[in-house]
Amino acid sequence: MPRHTLPDSEAVPSQPFPGWESVSRLPIRDNGERLVPMSLAPPPIKVFPAYARLGIPGAVPECFVREGVYRALLAAARALPEGFGLAVLDGWRPWRVQQYLFDTLHEAIHLRHPELGEEELLERTREFVSLPSRDPAAPSPHLTGGAVDVTLCDADGLPLDMGTLFDEALPASHSDHFERLETLSPAQRGARDNRRLLYRVMTGQGFTNLPSEWWHYDLGDQLWAHYGGHAEARYGPAELDTIENRWRRQLS
């Protein structure tokens, strides 16, 4: 893999984890943008629908996002230094997939830590997977098409080292993890710099980051409103424009 010289980037800031009750109270005024497939995007965007490739039940073999998110992702990718690309791993997520991920992580934590009470178990699970919700007033972020999971890749499309793998439920996955270490190995320094670069180009296009996941960014949903200081969200729950949904609208 070719070596790249990264431009100096500011540290990824430390932010508190979201208070989900406060997030869910933020009003939503959906702007009606459609879901569009990220596979339409030209380089330096790469698309790898991770959950479909992992065989997650109900996962779709495409990464759909709202149109505004699509354009912002492309702008972020074009802001990367030469030799870098942006790999999109997940966007809009069916409720069934959200439920599967939540239940699977909840059970894994319970088996590893049987001493945890239900309240702490729920809190640990929600650190990495939000509560499945189709509530129009408080949808799961990925159900809106405004949440997206991304990573950096090289010019050949191979993922760069970010310190942990996508979706690893570890403290090292926290966005600021390497910023809080006093000493870093060369590999850790490289992963820190990659996270800094990803954070810089994504926030430069208006995205906000979920502090527990270096890969998770939001634009337009309630998490974005929460961390961006916006009065309201612009994206509520979304559905794919399937032929079934189209016929339902036409016949209603």
C-alpha positions in Angstrom: 0.0 0.0 0.0 1.5 3.4 -0.9 2.4 5.7 1.9 0.7 9.1 2.1 1.8 12.2 3.9 -1.2 13.6 5.8 -1.7 17.3 6.2 -1.7 18.5 9.8 -5.2 18.2 11.3 -6.6 19.4 14.5 -7.4 16.8 17.2 -10.8 15.1 17.2 -12.6 16.9 20.1 -14.0 15.0 23.1 -17.7 15.3 23.3 -20.2 13.7 25.7 -22.3 10.8 24.6 -25.8 11.9 23.6 -28.6 12.1 26.1 -31.1 10.2 24.0 -34.1 11.6 25.8 -33.1 15.1 24.8 -32.3 14.1 21.3 -35.7 12.5 20.8 -37.5 15.7 21.9 -36.0 17.7 19.1 -38.7 18.6 16.6 -38.5 17.2 13.0 -39.6 19.2 10.0 -38.9 16.7 7.2 -37.9 18.5 3.9 -39.1 15.6 1.7 -35.7 14.8 0.2 -35.7 11.4 -1.5 -33.4 8.5 -0.7 -30.7 8.0 -3.4 -28.2 5.2 -3.9 -24.5 6.0 -3.1 -23.4 3.7 -5.9 -24.3 6.5 -8.3 -21.4 8.5 -6.9 -18.2 8.9 -8.9 -14.7 8.4 -7.4 -13.3 9.2 -4.9 -16.4 7.6 -3.3 -16.4 3.8 -2.8 -19.5 1.9 -1.7 -19.3 -1.3 0.3 -22.7 -2.2 1.9 -21.2 -3.9 4.9 -24.3 -5.4 6.5 -25.5 -7.0 3.3 -22.0 -8.5 2.7 -22.0 -9.8 6.3 -25.3 -11.5 5.7 -27.4 -9.5 8.2 -31.1 -10.5 7.8 -33.0 -7.7 6.0 -29.9 -5.7 4.9 -30.1 -4.2 1.5 -27.2 -4.5 -1.0 -26.8 -0.8 -1.4 -26.1 2.3 0.7 -29.0 4.8 0.4 -28.9 8.3 1.9 -30.9 11.5 1.5 -30.0 13.6 -1.5 -28.5 16.3 0.7 -26.3 13.7 2.4 -25.3 12.3 -1.0 -24.0 15.7 -2.2 -22.3 16.4 1.1 -20.5 13.1 1.1 -19.2 13.7 -2.4 -18.0 17.1 -1.4 -16.2 15.6 1.6 -14.6 13.0 -0.6 -13.4 15.6 -3.0 -11.8 17.6 -0.1 -9.5 14.6 0.7 -5.8 14.8 -0.3 -4.8 13.1 -3.5 -4.6 9.3 -3.0 -7.4 9.1 -0.5 -11.0 8.0 -1.0 -14.1 7.8 1.1 -15.7 4.4 1.6 -19.4 4.4 2.5 -20.3 1.3 4.6 -23.9 2.0 5.6 -26.6 4.6 5.3 -30.4 4.2 5.5 -31.1 1.1 7.5 -34.3 -0.9 7.5 -35.9 -1.2 11.0 -35.5 -5.0 10.9 -31.7 -4.5 10.6 -31.6 -2.0 13.5 -33.5 -4.5 15.7 -31.2 -7.3 14.8 -28.1 -5.3 15.6 -29.5 -4.1 18.9 -30.6 -7.5 20.0 -27.3 -9.1 18.9 -25.1 -6.6 20.8 -27.5 -6.6 23.8 -27.2 -10.4 24.1 -23.4 -10.4 23.6 -22.9 -7.9 26.4 -25.2 -9.8 28.6 -23.3 -13.1 28.1 -20.0 -11.3 28.7 -21.3 -9.4 31.7 -24.1 -11.3 33.4 -23.7 -9.2 36.5 -25.1 -6.1 34.7 -28.6 -4.9 35.6 -31.0 -4.2 32.7 -30.5 -0.4 33.0 -26.8 -0.6 32.7 -27.0 -3.3 30.0 -29.3 -1.0 28.0 -26.9 1.9 28.4 -23.9 -0.2 27.3 -25.8 -1.4 24.2 -26.9 2.1 23.3 -23.3 3.2 23.3 -22.9 1.5 19.9 -26.4 0.7 18.6 -29.3 3.1 19.0 -32.7 1.8 20.2 -34.8 0.5 17.3 -37.6 3.0 16.7 -40.0 3.8 13.9 -41.6 6.6 16.0 -42.1 9.5 13.5 -41.1 11.9 16.4 -38.0 9.9 17.5 -36.7 7.5 14.7 -33.5 5.6 14.9 -30.9 7.8 13.1 -30.1 5.3 10.4 -33.9 5.0 9.6 -33.9 8.6 8.4 -31.3 8.4 5.7 -29.3 11.1 7.5 -26.9 8.9 9.3 -24.0 7.3 7.5 -21.1 5.1 8.4 -17.8 5.8 6.5 -14.1 5.2 6.5 -11.1 6.2 4.5 -9.5 4.1 1.8 -6.5 4.5 -0.4 -6.6 5.0 -4.2 -7.0 1.3 -4.8 -10.1 1.2 -2.5 -8.4 -0.6 0.4 -9.5 0.6 3.8 -7.0 2.6 5.9 -6.1 1.7 9.5 -8.5 3.6 11.8 -7.4 1.8 15.0 -10.4 -0.5 15.1 -12.6 -2.2 12.6 -16.0 -0.8 11.6 -18.6 -1.6 14.3 -16.2 -2.9 16.9 -18.0 -2.3 20.3 -14.8 -1.3 22.1 -13.7 1.9 23.9 -11.0 2.2 21.3 -13.8 2.9 18.8 -14.6 6.2 20.5 -13.7 8.9 18.1 -11.3 10.7 20.5 -9.6 7.5 21.8 -6.1 8.2 20.5 -6.3 11.8 21.5 -6.5 10.8 25.1 -3.5 8.5 25.1 -0.3 10.0 26.5 2.0 7.9 24.2 1.3 6.5 20.8 3.0 3.8 18.8 3.6 4.6 15.1 0.5 2.5 14.1 -1.6 4.3 16.7 -0.3 7.7 15.5 -1.3 6.7 11.9 -4.8 5.7 13.0 -5.2 8.9 15.0 -4.2 11.0 11.9 -6.6 9.1 9.7 -9.5 9.7 12.2 -8.5 13.4 12.3 -8.6 13.6 8.5 -12.0 11.9 8.3 -13.4 14.1 11.0 -12.0 17.3 9.3 -13.5 16.6 5.8 -16.8 15.3 7.2 -17.4 18.2 9.6 -16.3 20.6 6.9 -19.4 19.6 5.0 -21.7 20.1 8.0 -21.7 16.5 9.4 -21.6 15.8 13.1 -19.9 12.8 14.6 -21.3 10.3 17.2 -18.5 10.4 19.9 -18.7 6.6 20.6 -18.1 5.6 16.9 -15.4 7.1 14.7 -17.2 5.9 11.6 -20.7 7.4 12.4 -21.7 10.8 11.0 -25.0 12.6 10.8 -26.5 15.2 8.6 -30.1 16.4 9.0 -31.3 14.0 11.6 -32.0 14.5 15.3 -28.4 13.6 16.3 -27.1 16.2 13.9 -29.5 18.8 15.4 -28.3 17.9 18.9 -24.6 18.1 18.2 -24.8 20.9 15.7 -27.0 23.1 17.9 -29.9 23.3 15.4 -33.4 24.0 16.5 -34.9 21.1 14.5 -34.1 18.1 12.3 -34.8 18.1 8.6 -35.1 14.3 8.2 -37.6 12.0 9.8 -38.2 8.3 9.0 -37.8 7.4 5.4 -38.8 4.5 3.1 -37.3 3.2 -0.1 -39.3 4.1 -3.2 -40.2 0.5 -3.9 -42.8 -0.4 -6.5 -45.1 -1.5 -3.7 -44.9 1.9 -2.0 -45.3 3.7 -5.3 -48.5 1.8 -6.0 -49.8 2.5 -2.5 -49.4 6.2 -3.0 -51.0 6.2 -6.4 -54.0 4.2 -5.2 -54.5 6.1 -2.0 
